[in-house]
Amino acid sequence: MFSRAIALFSLCLLPFAALSQEAQMDLPRVKLSAGMYQIDAQVAQTPQQQQVGLMFRKEMPQAEGMLFVFEQPSTQCFWMKNTLLPLSAAFVADDGRIVNIVDMQPLTLDSHCSEEPVRFVLEMNQGWFAKKNIKKNAKLGGAPFQARR
């Protein structure tokens, strides 16, 4: 009887497991700028949204990305578990200044961290920042970076 209850419980969890392996496509969006370039960024603000991030995405348009917004500045570290796309992450200060940029390889558990405490991390397709000649100390524009000036 006990094993039958466990089997039934496991079957009930299957739909939730399947849901957790879907890409997030319906998050709120914000328009950002990096010099003359425009970015359409999904916003991951809740812990659940941040945990999933860009996992399971098979493609992402070049002018799109994901902006992670945290409550307080702290050292932010990211990895690429279940993330299929190679990404570049810009760690961004409250005023929009890029603190550092890292390239991250798909499906790895390597930790990539900000060089100083930040509240924002912008993930883009790998190489996007380099192709646009956007480097450390460049400023991003947009509503998230104006709120706390």
N, C-alpha and C positions, 0 to 999 in steps of 0.2 A: 504494500500500500504506500509506504514512504517513497520508494523509488518511482512509483507511478505519479505521485504528487510532484516530485522533482522534475520528471519528464514533462509534465503538463506545464509547470512553471517555466521551464526552459523554452517550450514552444511559445508561450505567451511573450517571452522576451525577444523572440526572433524579429518581429517587426521593428522594435526599437533598435536592435543592432543594425538592421538594414538602413534605417533612417540615419543613424550616426555615421554611415559611410557615404553619404551624399554630399556633393559640393554645395556650399552656401551661395546661392545666387540672388537671394531676395533681401539682402541687407540694405539699410539706407545708404544713400550715396551723397558725396560732397565733391564739389569742383575745387581742384587745387591748381596752382601754377608753379612751375619751376622755370624761371626766366620767361622765355616766350612760349614755353610748352604748357599745354593744358593736360590735366590728369582727371579722369573720372574715377574716383576712388570709392569702393565700398567701405563702410565704416563698421569695424568690429569693436563694440563698446562693452558688451557684457562679458563676464568670464567664459560663458559657454561659446559665444561667438568668437572670442579670442582663441579659445582652445582648438576649435576647428579651423579657423583662419582660412587659408587657401588649400587645405587638404582636399584630395580627390578631384581637383580641377584638372582637366585634360588640356585646356587651352585658355588663354586670356588675351584679349586684344592688346596691342602695344600701348595704347593711351590709357589703359585701365590698370588699377592696382587695388590694394587694400590698406586702409589706414587703421592702425590699432590705436585706440585712445584709452589711456590708463588714468586712474583717479589722481595719483600722486607721482611726481618724478621719482624714479628709482633706476637702478641698473637693470635694463631689460635684456633678456637672453632668449633667443629663438633657435629652434631646430626644425628639421624638415621631415619628421615622421609622417608618413602617409601623404606627403606632398610630392606630386608627380612632376611639377614644373620646376626648372631651375630658376631661382629668384635672386634678386638683389634687394637688400633691406637697408633703408636709410633710417638711422636713429636720429630723431628730430627734437630739438629743444622747444620750449613753449613759444618762443618768438619765431619759429620756423627755420632756425639755423640748423643745418645738417651737421651733426656731431661726428658721425662716421658712417661709412657705407661698407657693407660686406656682401660678398657673393656666397650663395648657399647652394649646395648640390642636392638634387632630389633624393628622397628616401634615406636620408642620413640622420644620425642622432648627434652630430657634432653641434656643440653649443657656440652660438655667435652672439656676442654681447655688445652693448653700448659702452663707449669709452667714458661716459659720464651719465649721471641720472637724467632720464628723459621721460616724458609722458606720451610721446608719439613714436610710432614706427610705421614707415611706409614701405610696403613690399610691392615691387614691380618685376616684370620679366627680367631675367638676368641680363645684364649688359645695358639696360635702358639708360641708367644714369651716365655710364661711360660714353655711350653713343651720343648723348646730348651734351657731353662735356660738363656735367653737373657733378661737383666734387664737394668734399668736406668744406664746411663754412658757407656754402651757397645757401640762399634763403628760399624757402618755399612760401607761397602765398595761399591765402584762403581763410575762410571763417574760423576754423579751429585754432589758427595761430594768432588771431586778432583778439580773441576773447580774454586772454590773460596778460596782455601787455601792460 
